């Protein structure tokens, strides 16, 4: 589920409604463990199957054309930085990057959203402190 804007809970609510609808269809079963959660195609998402991310513009932290400074800020916040096209893709020319929580293994969906929300708030504080892009 994707949506432009700043309301993470709206995207999550839409995703939850869609998943509840799919799981209610007779004959559709998912691989799920009571101990580990849902089994997904990506081992890093075991437990939830959800990767939440946002695209944010941080032109000051990416003024050198790389995400190096952004990663330095994000790592202690428990966030990952990637290009807007996913892993191993370049950041946007305007400083737009994809931000997501680093931890997804054995974590609850609500904790993923909370980590993303609080982490992006802190990231934006650091963006405002960084020297303006020229």
C-alpha positions as CSV (number, residue, x, y, z in Angstrom):
1,X,0.0,0.0,0.0
2,X,1.3,3.4,-0.9
3,X,0.0,6.9,-0.4
4,X,1.3,10.4,-0.7
5,X,1.2,12.5,2.4
6,X,2.3,12.3,6.0
7,X,-0.4,10.1,7.6
8,X,1.4,6.8,8.2
9,X,-1.6,5.4,10.1
10,X,-3.9,5.8,7.0
11,X,-1.6,3.7,4.9
12,X,-1.3,1.0,7.7
13,X,-5.1,1.0,8.2
14,X,-5.7,0.5,4.5
15,X,-3.1,-2.3,4.4
16,X,-4.7,-4.0,7.4
17,X,-8.2,-3.9,5.9
18,X,-6.9,-5.4,2.6
19,X,-5.1,-8.2,4.5
20,X,-8.1,-9.0,6.6
21,X,-10.2,-9.2,3.4
22,X,-7.8,-11.6,1.7
23,X,-7.4,-13.8,4.8
24,X,-11.2,-14.1,5.1
25,X,-11.4,-15.8,1.6
26,X,-12.0,-19.6,2.0
27,X,-9.2,-21.7,0.6
28,X,-6.5,-19.0,1.1
29,X,-4.0,-20.0,3.8
30,X,-0.8,-18.3,4.7
31,X,2.3,-19.9,6.2
32,X,2.3,-18.6,9.8
33,X,4.0,-19.7,13.0
34,X,2.6,-18.9,16.4
35,X,6.1,-18.3,17.6
36,X,7.7,-16.5,14.6
37,X,4.7,-14.9,12.7
38,X,4.2,-15.0,9.0
39,X,6.7,-16.7,6.8
40,X,7.6,-14.5,3.8
41,X,9.7,-14.6,0.7
42,X,12.3,-12.3,2.4
43,X,13.9,-13.7,5.5
44,X,14.5,-10.1,6.9
45,X,10.7,-9.6,7.1
46,X,10.0,-12.9,8.9
47,X,7.3,-12.3,11.5
48,X,5.4,-9.4,10.0
49,X,6.0,-9.5,6.2
50,X,5.8,-5.7,6.3
51,X,8.4,-3.1,5.3
52,X,7.3,0.4,6.0
53,X,9.1,3.3,4.4
54,X,8.7,6.9,3.5
55,X,10.3,9.1,0.9
56,X,11.6,12.3,2.4
57,X,13.6,15.2,1.0
58,X,16.8,15.9,2.9
59,X,18.7,18.2,0.6
60,X,21.1,19.5,3.3
61,X,22.2,16.0,4.5
62,X,22.6,14.9,0.8
63,X,24.3,18.1,-0.4
64,X,27.3,16.2,-1.6
65,X,25.1,14.0,-3.8
66,X,25.4,10.9,-1.6
67,X,23.5,9.5,1.3
68,X,26.6,9.2,3.5
69,X,25.7,12.0,6.0
70,X,22.1,10.8,6.1
71,X,23.2,7.2,6.9
72,X,25.4,8.6,9.7
73,X,22.4,10.3,11.3
74,X,20.0,7.4,10.6
75,X,22.0,4.5,11.9
76,X,21.8,5.4,15.6
77,X,18.1,6.1,15.1
78,X,17.6,2.5,13.8
79,X,16.8,3.6,10.3
80,X,18.1,2.6,6.9
81,X,18.6,4.9,3.9
82,X,18.2,3.9,0.3
83,X,17.6,5.4,-3.0
84,X,14.1,6.0,-4.1
85,X,14.1,3.0,-6.3
86,X,15.0,0.6,-3.5
87,X,18.3,-1.0,-2.5
88,X,21.4,-0.1,-4.5
89,X,19.6,2.8,-6.4
90,X,20.7,6.4,-6.4
91,X,19.1,9.1,-4.2
92,X,16.9,11.7,-5.9
93,X,18.7,14.7,-7.4
94,X,16.7,16.9,-5.0
95,X,17.8,14.9,-2.0
96,X,14.9,12.5,-1.8
97,X,15.7,9.2,-0.1
98,X,13.8,6.2,1.1
99,X,13.8,5.8,4.9
100,X,12.8,2.6,6.7
101,X,13.4,1.0,10.1
102,X,16.4,-1.3,10.0
103,X,14.8,-3.9,12.3
104,X,12.0,-5.9,10.8
105,X,12.8,-9.4,12.1
106,X,10.5,-10.5,15.0
107,X,9.0,-7.0,15.4
108,X,5.3,-6.0,15.6
109,X,3.8,-3.9,12.9
110,X,2.8,-1.1,15.3
111,X,6.5,-1.0,16.5
112,X,7.7,-0.6,12.9
113,X,5.3,2.3,12.3
114,X,6.3,3.9,15.7
115,X,10.0,3.6,14.9
116,X,9.6,5.1,11.5
117,X,7.5,8.0,12.8
118,X,9.8,8.9,15.6
119,X,13.0,8.3,13.6
120,X,11.9,10.6,10.7
121,X,11.0,13.3,13.2
122,X,14.6,13.1,14.6
123,X,16.0,13.0,11.1
124,X,14.2,16.2,10.1
125,X,15.7,17.9,13.2
126,X,19.2,17.0,12.0
127,X,18.3,18.0,8.4
128,X,17.5,21.5,9.7
129,X,20.8,21.7,11.6
130,X,22.8,20.7,8.5
131,X,24.4,23.4,6.4
132,X,22.0,24.5,3.6
133,X,22.5,22.9,0.2
134,X,24.0,25.3,-2.4
